[in-house]
Amino acid sequence: MNTELIGLLAGALTTAAFLPQVWQIWKTRSTKDISLGMYVVFVTGLCLWLIYGLLIGSMPVVVANAVTIVLALYILVMKWRCG
């Protein structure tokens, strides 16, 4: 396996870990057990990882963080909307 493939696989798995949470929020429209502070810090960190990935030209870092930002932002927006 090459380095890029390992990075893509790692990114796919860590990003996919958010899908059950997104699905649960989508179904229930409830975010009462989600920490707003954690998601604000997390999305900020994801944005910095994305910038880092762009700066070093790493496709696995860019793709994984871009997709995870979308999923985490959905959770964050639903947290603000649903409380």
Secondary structure, 3 states (H helix, E strand, C coil): CCHHHHHHHHHHHHHHCCHHHHHHHHHHCCCCCCCHHHHHHHHHHHHHHHHHHHHHCCHHHHHHHHHHHHHHHHHHHHHHHHC
